[in-house]
Amino acid sequence: MVDAIQELSPNALTSEARALAYLKRGSGLEPDAIPLVSMFVNAVTGRFQAYTGRRVLRARTFRNPVTINCTATEGLKALTGAGFAALKAEDDAAGAGLQLGSRIEKITSDVSLDLDKAVTAALVATPVAFGSEPMMLSGDGTDTLRIPESPLSAVYSATSLDREGAETALDMTAHRLVRETTPGESKLVLMSGDLFPKGVQNIEVEVLVGIRPPSAARGEMGDWDEWDSIELLCLRGVQVAFQDFMNAVGRTGTLEMASATQHIASFKLPDDLREGLAPYRRIG
């Protein structure tokens, strides 16, 4: 049996089930190859992020972590606890009994929520950490903050820090989001009269950035067209990786030196993938 990580990254641009369907493979066929599909999805996602110069393609939150004691039944996605109203959909979730890469799918109330993956063990008042880390950015003394990811869908808080680390919440009662200025860039504009103090890594923001997949659970269309495009590119990338694996020698390129020619393994992104990723590639 092939030894491969089977957990999908929370940043994965498609699911294992959709990848298998695209490959026209059933879960009962070629058992040695099936565990590799999740690895291929993760690898292609990471390769796309590196190629485009983006930290984020699939939507995710950057928010301060919060730990809440939760209860859940093994094999289900539902969690109960208290204080869930302070959380956000797409927040990371980590703790004993949770699958790696779990995120919040839907917040039902202050005392209940659903994860995107079922828990692997029963939870009884078990600590679960939600969130990851905020973005730390540099203010320039104006009302506009450059955010080095896009598209920008929400800003939950903005705080300035002085040299001693004292925090001051910036007035967000009136603000405007510029979802994307160039690929991988967006802006937050304060319209309350507050400014982002000039400094280096002195502004802490909690945001939701990246391409949002449609969510039937939340009744949200997300960034439907963009998501369809980037997911199809990921599926194509998985197909290339899977075919390389099944053919053993993979794709080959040619290396020519004087009168000698040698065929070597090719790890370049195919032309159709590079063309498809061009609109997402960071400029500069």
HELIX and SHEET records of a PDB file:
HELIX    1   1 GLU A   16  LEU A   23  1                                   8    
HELIX    2   2 ILE A   34  THR A   52  1                                  19    
HELIX    3   3 PHE A   84  ALA A   86  5                                   3    
HELIX    4   4 TRP A  224  MET A  246  1                                  23    
HELIX    5   5 ASP A  271  LEU A  277  1                                   7    
HELIX    6   6 ALA A  278  TYR A  280  5                                   3    
SHEET    1   A 3 ARG A  60  PHE A  62  0                                        
SHEET    2   A 3 ILE A 203  VAL A 209 -1                                        
SHEET    3   A 3 MET A 135  LEU A 137 -1                                        
SHEET    1   B 4 ARG A  60  PHE A  62  0                                        
SHEET    2   B 4 ILE A 203  VAL A 209 -1                                        
SHEET    3   B 4 LEU A 152  LEU A 161 -1                                        
SHEET    4   B 4 GLU A 167  ALA A 169 -1                                        
SHEET    1   C 3 VAL A  66  ALA A  72  0                                        
SHEET    2   C 3 LEU A 123  PHE A 130 -1                                        
SHEET    3   C 3 ALA A  93  ALA A  94 -1                                        
SHEET    1   D 3 ALA A  78  THR A  80  0                                        
SHEET    2   D 3 SER A 112  LEU A 115 -1                                        
SHEET    3   D 3 ILE A 104  SER A 109 -1                                        
SHEET    1   E 3 THR A 144  ILE A 147  0                                        
SHEET    2   E 3 GLU A 185  LEU A 190 -1                                        
SHEET    3   E 3 HIS A 175  THR A 182 -1                                        
SHEET    1   F 2 THR A 252  MET A 257  0                                        
SHEET    2   F 2 ALA A 260  ALA A 265 -1                                        
END                                                                             
